Amino acid sequence: MLRVVEFFVAPDDGAAAVVGPKRRGHGFPAFGCADFFPDDAVGDWEVLLVRGVASDLRAVVPMKNDGFMVFEVPGRLCSALAAASRVRLVEVAAQWVELAEAKDGAPAEMAVEILTEVAGLARTAEDLGQPLYCWYFAP
């Protein structure tokens, strides 16, 4: 199953709600990737980086029968990603791949790149004082 994923920084929920596969030229700082469920991944990353229980995700556009969703990345995860060193992100990427094997999988060959890019967006979000969001489409 093809899963299209984009993490992005937007000023607010209203702006985030109109982003998606039909509006990729939105102009917000963003990173696109594919082939994993980001809602599961975000929970795994939060557990691994913050060493606690994953926060409930706040849906901006809830998942319906169309396979599309937009959610805000939890603030404490965003802060942890922004503060994480490259070495820590590599460690977490390896742990994430192990955790995800028991679920639906993670793109092992891209795990470090994904976490590094999302951490960069988390730093941008903090610098701008804006939330970090994610949309995905899994038809």
Backbone as CSV, one residue per row, in Angstrom:
resi,resn,N_x,N_y,N_z,CA_x,CA_y,CA_z,C_x,C_y,C_z
1,MET,0.842,-1.177,0.000,0.000,0.000,0.000,0.887,1.239,0.000
2,LEU,0.633,2.153,-0.876,1.365,3.404,-0.941,0.848,4.335,0.145
3,ARG,1.772,4.872,0.916,1.431,5.873,1.923,2.285,7.097,1.630
4,VAL,1.650,8.215,1.386,2.344,9.459,1.111,2.282,10.296,2.378
5,VAL,3.435,10.838,2.785,3.557,11.525,4.068,4.263,12.861,3.856
6,GLU,3.790,13.894,4.564,4.517,15.161,4.568,4.426,15.786,5.948
7,PHE,5.586,16.107,6.505,5.678,16.892,7.729,5.878,18.333,7.291
8,PHE,5.227,19.287,7.974,5.333,20.680,7.567,5.051,21.606,8.745
9,VAL,5.569,22.806,8.628,5.344,23.854,9.616,4.327,24.816,9.016
10,ALA,3.303,25.141,9.793,2.281,26.082,9.328,1.896,26.994,10.489
11,PRO,1.376,28.167,10.175,1.071,29.125,11.243,-0.054,28.703,12.188
12,ASP,-1.006,27.907,11.689,-2.139,27.533,12.537,-2.909,26.376,11.907
13,ASP,-3.900,25.900,12.646,-4.713,24.771,12.185,-5.434,25.064,10.875
14,GLY,-5.917,26.283,10.713,-6.638,26.640,9.493,-5.760,26.485,8.267
15,ALA,-4.528,26.965,8.359,-3.587,26.828,7.236,-3.203,25.368,7.031
16,ALA,-3.037,24.641,8.131,-2.649,23.230,8.033,-3.760,22.374,7.431
17,ALA,-4.998,22.741,7.693,-6.131,21.931,7.248,-6.291,21.881,5.738
18,VAL,-5.757,22.860,5.029,-5.931,22.879,3.575,-4.732,22.304,2.828
19,VAL,-3.718,21.849,3.560,-2.544,21.226,2.945,-2.843,19.757,2.724
20,GLY,-2.277,19.171,1.701,-2.483,17.750,1.448,-2.005,17.361,0.074
21,PRO,-2.360,16.170,-0.367,-1.839,15.671,-1.639,-2.255,16.505,-2.850
22,LYS,-3.342,17.230,-2.725,-3.793,18.063,-3.850,-3.254,19.488,-3.752
23,ARG,-2.557,19.792,-2.669,-2.006,21.138,-2.487,-0.606,21.046,-1.900
24,ARG,0.302,20.512,-2.686,1.681,20.353,-2.220,2.513,21.612,-2.395
25,GLY,2.110,22.510,-3.247,2.855,23.743,-3.466,2.448,24.821,-2.485
26,HIS,2.338,24.496,-1.220,1.821,25.409,-0.205,2.834,26.452,0.251
27,GLY,4.117,26.239,0.050,5.125,27.216,0.421,5.596,27.158,1.858
28,PHE,5.064,26.257,2.664,5.513,26.107,4.047,6.768,25.234,4.077
29,PRO,7.628,25.400,5.099,8.748,24.476,5.248,8.197,23.056,5.393
30,ALA,8.733,22.119,4.603,8.146,20.774,4.574,9.176,19.729,4.176
31,PHE,8.846,18.483,4.516,9.626,17.318,4.106,8.651,16.205,3.746
32,GLY,8.759,15.696,2.539,7.905,14.611,2.083,8.643,13.289,2.090
33,CYS,7.916,12.244,2.406,8.463,10.895,2.422,7.298,9.922,2.192
34,ALA,7.535,8.634,2.387,6.468,7.671,2.079,6.705,6.346,2.790
35,ASP,5.671,5.514,2.708,5.720,4.101,3.067,5.823,3.774,4.548
36,PHE,5.213,4.610,5.377,5.039,4.280,6.787,3.839,5.067,7.300
37,PHE,3.340,4.674,8.447,2.223,5.390,9.061,2.800,6.407,10.039
38,PRO,2.747,7.687,9.718,3.391,8.677,10.576,2.733,8.832,11.946
39,ASP,1.450,8.543,12.048,0.817,8.639,13.359,1.409,7.606,14.313
40,ASP,1.677,6.400,13.823,2.362,5.391,14.638,3.805,5.809,14.917
41,ALA,4.484,6.306,13.887,5.887,6.698,14.028,6.055,7.805,15.065
42,VAL,5.193,8.804,15.020,5.282,9.916,15.961,5.146,9.400,17.391
43,GLY,4.251,8.469,17.615,4.120,7.859,18.939,5.386,7.129,19.353
44,ASP,5.957,6.369,18.432,7.215,5.661,18.720,8.332,6.649,19.025
45,TRP,8.450,7.693,18.217,9.517,8.680,18.428,9.379,9.351,19.786
46,GLU,8.145,9.660,20.157,7.941,10.324,21.443,8.347,9.409,22.592
47,VAL,7.966,8.146,22.525,8.349,7.195,23.563,9.875,7.078,23.634
48,LEU,10.520,6.989,22.490,11.971,6.801,22.451,12.748,8.062,22.850
49,LEU,12.299,9.219,22.428,13.029,10.462,22.714,12.707,11.050,24.081
50,VAL,11.444,10.995,24.466,11.014,11.622,25.699,11.006,10.614,26.844
51,ARG,11.064,9.352,26.477,11.087,8.246,27.447,9.848,8.258,28.337
52,GLY,8.727,8.302,27.701,7.461,8.293,28.421,6.396,7.672,27.565
53,VAL,5.191,8.006,27.877,4.046,7.519,27.124,3.765,8.505,25.989
54,ALA,3.396,7.985,24.851,3.084,8.840,23.712,1.824,9.649,23.986
55,SER,1.847,10.900,23.579,0.680,11.775,23.706,-0.389,11.344,22.708
56,ASP,-1.618,11.649,23.023,-2.688,11.460,22.047,-2.503,12.508,20.953
57,LEU,-2.629,12.067,19.718,-2.500,13.003,18.602,-3.756,13.844,18.477
58,ARG,-3.549,15.103,18.145,-4.674,16.007,17.922,-4.878,16.134,16.424
59,ALA,-5.972,15.577,15.965,-6.286,15.628,14.539,-6.784,17.012,14.161
60,VAL,-6.227,17.554,13.088,-6.700,18.803,12.510,-7.737,18.467,11.437
61,VAL,-7.435,17.433,10.649,-8.386,16.851,9.701,-8.434,15.368,10.042
62,PRO,-9.490,14.922,10.703,-9.574,13.515,11.109,-9.621,12.568,9.910
63,MET,-9.112,11.374,10.131,-9.148,10.324,9.103,-10.598,9.936,8.843
64,LYS,-10.932,9.881,7.565,-12.257,9.419,7.143,-12.040,8.264,6.176
65,ASN,-13.047,7.897,5.459,-12.929,6.794,4.508,-12.029,7.106,3.317
66,ASP,-11.623,8.377,3.175,-10.766,8.733,2.045,-9.289,8.441,2.289
67,GLY,-8.908,8.040,3.510,-7.523,7.692,3.811,-6.618,8.881,4.042
68,PHE,-7.185,10.059,4.284,-6.405,11.281,4.462,-6.550,11.799,5.881
69,MET,-5.440,12.305,6.435,-5.452,12.853,7.788,-4.401,13.948,7.908
70,VAL,-4.687,14.955,8.732,-3.708,15.967,9.130,-3.721,15.999,10.658
71,PHE,-2.527,15.960,11.260,-2.449,16.050,12.715,-1.287,16.942,13.123
72,GLU,-1.380,17.454,14.349,-0.296,18.254,14.904,0.658,17.328,15.642
73,VAL,1.944,17.498,15.425,2.954,16.740,16.151,2.958,17.290,17.588
74,PRO,2.892,16.418,18.604,2.841,16.893,19.986,4.014,17.820,20.321
75,GLY,3.725,18.845,21.092,4.721,19.849,21.439,5.951,19.293,22.129
76,ARG,5.754,18.360,23.045,6.934,17.846,23.752,7.817,17.018,22.825
77,LEU,7.226,16.340,21.844,8.036,15.630,20.858,8.758,16.624,19.971
78,CYS,8.073,17.671,19.561,8.687,18.698,18.720,9.913,19.280,19.437
79,SER,9.773,19.593,20.719,10.893,20.134,21.493,12.034,19.130,21.599
80,ALA,11.701,17.865,21.823,12.740,16.833,21.933,13.462,16.637,20.607
81,LEU,12.721,16.649,19.502,13.352,16.522,18.187,14.274,17.711,17.916
82,ALA,13.809,18.901,18.247,14.597,20.108,18.004,15.906,20.091,18.793
83,ALA,15.881,19.505,19.975,17.057,19.483,20.842,17.971,18.281,20.600
84,ALA,17.510,17.291,19.877,18.278,16.047,19.710,19.513,16.243,18.831
85,SER,20.595,15.618,19.245,21.820,15.639,18.439,21.696,14.647,17.289
86,ARG,22.567,14.777,16.325,22.599,13.837,15.194,22.817,12.407,15.703
87,VAL,23.716,12.236,16.661,23.996,10.905,17.216,22.736,10.325,17.841
88,ARG,22.009,11.149,18.593,20.770,10.667,19.236,19.718,10.313,18.196
89,LEU,19.620,11.102,17.133,18.650,10.799,16.082,18.983,9.477,15.386
90,VAL,20.253,9.187,15.184,20.658,7.912,14.582,20.279,6.757,15.503
91,GLU,20.500,6.913,16.805,20.112,5.875,17.778,18.608,5.631,17.750
92,VAL,17.850,6.717,17.776,16.386,6.605,17.794,15.888,5.992,16.493
93,ALA,16.501,6.332,15.378,16.103,5.755,14.089,16.252,4.236,14.113
94,ALA,17.361,3.747,14.657,17.576,2.299,14.740,16.539,1.647,15.653
95,GLN,16.249,2.285,16.768,15.248,1.752,17.694,13.858,1.779,17.073
96,TRP,13.563,2.849,16.331,12.264,2.968,15.668,12.072,1.837,14.669
97,VAL,13.084,1.538,13.887,12.988,0.465,12.897,12.694,-0.865,13.593
98,GLU,13.353,-1.118,14.722,13.088,-2.354,15.477,11.650,-2.392,15.980
99,LEU,11.182,-1.292,16.556,9.800,-1.230,17.050,8.794,-1.413,15.923
100,ALA,9.053,-0.780,14.806,8.110,-0.793,13.690,8.034,-2.149,13.006
101,GLU,9.075,-2.964,13.114,9.036,-4.302,12.506,7.865,-5.116,13.041
102,ALA,7.543,-4.919,14.304,6.443,-5.662,14.919,5.086,-5.121,14.477
103,LYS,5.074,-3.938,13.908,3.825,-3.323,13.452,3.760,-3.435,11.939
104,ASP,3.664,-2.297,11.293,3.524,-2.277,9.837,4.826,-1.919,9.136
105,GLY,5.901,-1.796,9.888,7.192,-1.510,9.284,7.507,-0.036,9.171
106,ALA,8.778,0.223,8.967,9.288,1.574,8.757,10.319,1.476,7.653
107,PRO,10.501,2.523,6.898,11.497,2.494,5.830,12.916,2.533,6.410
108,ALA,13.456,1.374,6.737,14.738,1.273,7.431,15.843,2.052,6.734
109,GLU,15.882,1.977,5.415,16.941,2.655,4.677,16.817,4.175,4.728
110,MET,15.655,4.679,5.141,15.433,6.125,5.187,15.164,6.636,6.601
111,ALA,15.230,5.775,7.606,14.843,6.162,8.964,15.669,7.333,9.493
112,VAL,16.981,7.304,9.289,17.830,8.398,9.776,17.497,9.692,9.037
113,GLU,17.328,9.614,7.736,16.993,10.813,6.962,15.649,11.387,7.412
114,ILE,14.676,10.523,7.612,13.349,10.990,8.034,13.442,11.717,9.367
115,LEU,14.081,11.087,10.360,14.182,11.724,11.673,15.007,13.006,11.620
116,THR,16.066,13.022,10.851,16.902,14.216,10.726,16.121,15.360,10.099
117,GLU,15.387,15.073,9.040,14.590,16.111,8.374,13.470,16.623,9.280
118,VAL,12.787,15.717,9.956,11.696,16.132,10.849,12.258,16.933,12.025
119,ALA,13.428,16.546,12.526,14.070,17.321,13.602,14.408,18.732,13.115
120,GLY,14.861,18.854,11.886,15.125,20.176,11.315,13.860,21.017,11.235
121,LEU,12.761,20.382,10.839,11.480,21.095,10.806,11.032,21.490,12.214
122,ALA,11.310,20.635,13.193,10.961,20.955,14.584,11.734,22.192,15.043
123,ARG,12.998,22.306,14.651,13.776,23.503,14.990,13.186,24.734,14.297
124,THR,12.808,24.581,13.038,12.179,25.681,12.304,10.880,26.093,12.980
125,ALA,10.071,25.111,13.376,8.806,25.394,14.054,9.046,26.195,15.339
126,GLU,10.038,25.771,16.112,10.339,26.499,17.350,10.834,27.912,17.050
127,ASP,11.706,28.047,16.061,12.219,29.373,15.694,11.099,30.314,15.263
128,LEU,10.121,29.780,14.531,9.004,30.586,14.034,7.866,30.728,15.042
129,GLY,7.905,29.914,16.099,6.806,29.915,17.063,5.525,29.353,16.474
130,GLN,5.692,28.369,15.573,4.546,27.760,14.898,4.533,26.256,15.156
131,PRO,3.374,25.628,15.006,3.278,24.182,15.202,3.890,23.395,14.036
132,LEU,4.251,22.168,14.349,4.687,21.194,13.345,3.507,20.260,13.109
133,TYR,3.193,20.054,11.840,2.063,19.214,11.456,2.540,18.077,10.561
134,CYS,1.634,17.156,10.315,1.875,16.086,9.367,0.559,15.751,8.677
135,TRP,0.631,15.532,7.373,-0.513,14.965,6.659,-0.047,13.672,6.038
136,TYR,-0.975,12.756,5.910,-0.660,11.550,5.141,-1.893,11.034,4.443
137,PHE,-1.609,10.316,3.389,-2.647,9.752,2.545,-2.319,8.284,2.335
138,ALA,-3.225,7.426,2.773,-3.049,5.980,2.636,-4.346,5.422,2.040
139,PRO,-4.453,5.482,0.711,-5.714,5.057,0.070,-6.010,3.577,0.267
